[in-house]
Amino acid sequence: MTHDAQLAATRAAVLDRIAGAASRAGRDPGVVEIVAVTKTVAAERIRAAAAAGFASFGENRVQERQAKATDLADLAGPDPVKWHLVGPLQSNKARRAIELFDVIQTVDSLDLAGRLDRIVGAGGADGGARSEPRRVRVLLQANVDDDPAKSGFDPEALARDLGAILDLPNLAVEGLMTVGRQVDSPEAARPTFSALRHLSERLRAREPRLGPALSMGMTDDFDVAVEEGATIVRIGRAIFGARPHGG
Ligand SMILES: *Cc1c(COP(=O)(O)O)cnc(C)c1O
């Protein structure tokens, strides 16, 4: 198979697994967005993945997205692919992140939310091709496992700060995101995913302005995440193969 045909087959296989998981949970598989995570993946292969039908891509570092942006400028055509930031965002890179990404999945403090809001509000970020002012699409990252190794809002802090974040006029808060703990079986990740869903239900009962998106699940456990309600899965290795060590 050619590279492109292989990526199309991979996409079909991933969609199949999502459909299976959705059907086990009585959910509509059509609402699950695949974000193809391209850290360490070269621009050429990203272009091939877009040609194979992947429409959303994720990077975990602003610099890496920036390094590939010129090479991938052609993907910003009439039906542009979407870029999601899925790694931690330092506040000094907030402006670049707004310019380079369509969705920032990793808002983990009221401070960062406020900064993003102010940058957009001041018209200070060059939206490139997007000349219209826009609200920044964000997800709030929650650390539902209380894992010191992971960033994200502690659920109590999120409950406390949520109203203030939702009041920010230039953010569209579409939902929640979590990065699960390292576990040795997909089943072991389930409590994390169900905890994020329950957190979302609890917060939305009080603050319906919080969007319903749930970004959870990666290569090893996205089936379980879909069973537990994921609307966005972030998949790297199952699409592009193993990353170089440490990637
Ligand atoms: C790398 C990464 C992924 C994708 O991980 P895979 O195991 O390769 O599917 C998902 N989410 C985040 C935040 C990542 O950094």
The ligand as an SDF file (V2000), in Angstrom:
LIG
                    3D

 15 15  0  0  0  0  0  0  0  0999 V2000
    0.8060   12.7350   22.6480 C   0  0  0  0  0  0  0  0  0  0  0  0
   -0.5110   13.0610   23.1930 C   0  0  0  0  0  0  0  0  0  0  0  0
   -1.6460   12.3570   22.7900 C   0  0  0  0  0  0  0  0  0  0  0  0
   -1.6140   11.1910   21.8360 C   0  0  0  0  0  0  0  0  0  0  0  0
   -1.0400   10.0860   22.4810 O   0  0  0  0  0  0  0  0  0  0  0  0
   -0.9960    8.6400   21.7690 P   0  0  0  0  0  0  0  0  0  0  0  0
   -0.7620    7.7290   22.9080 O   0  0  0  0  0  0  0  0  0  0  0  0
    0.1360    8.6960   20.7950 O   0  0  0  0  0  0  0  0  0  0  0  0
   -2.2860    8.4250   21.1050 O   0  0  0  0  0  0  0  0  0  0  0  0
   -2.8670   12.7480   23.3260 C   0  0  0  0  0  0  0  0  0  0  0  0
   -2.9650   13.7670   24.1860 N   0  0  0  0  0  0  0  0  0  0  0  0
   -1.8940   14.4800   24.5900 C   0  0  0  0  0  0  0  0  0  0  0  0
   -2.0800   15.5800   25.5500 C   0  0  0  0  0  0  0  0  0  0  0  0
   -0.6340   14.1500   24.1050 C   0  0  0  0  0  0  0  0  0  0  0  0
    0.4210   14.8490   24.5140 O   0  0  0  0  0  0  0  0  0  0  0  0
  1  2  1  0
  2  3  1  0
  2 14  2  0
  3  4  1  0
  3 10  2  0
  4  5  1  0
  5  6  1  0
  6  7  2  0
  6  8  1  0
  6  9  1  0
 10 11  1  0
 11 12  2  0
 12 13  1  0
 12 14  1  0
 14 15  1  0
M  END
$$$$
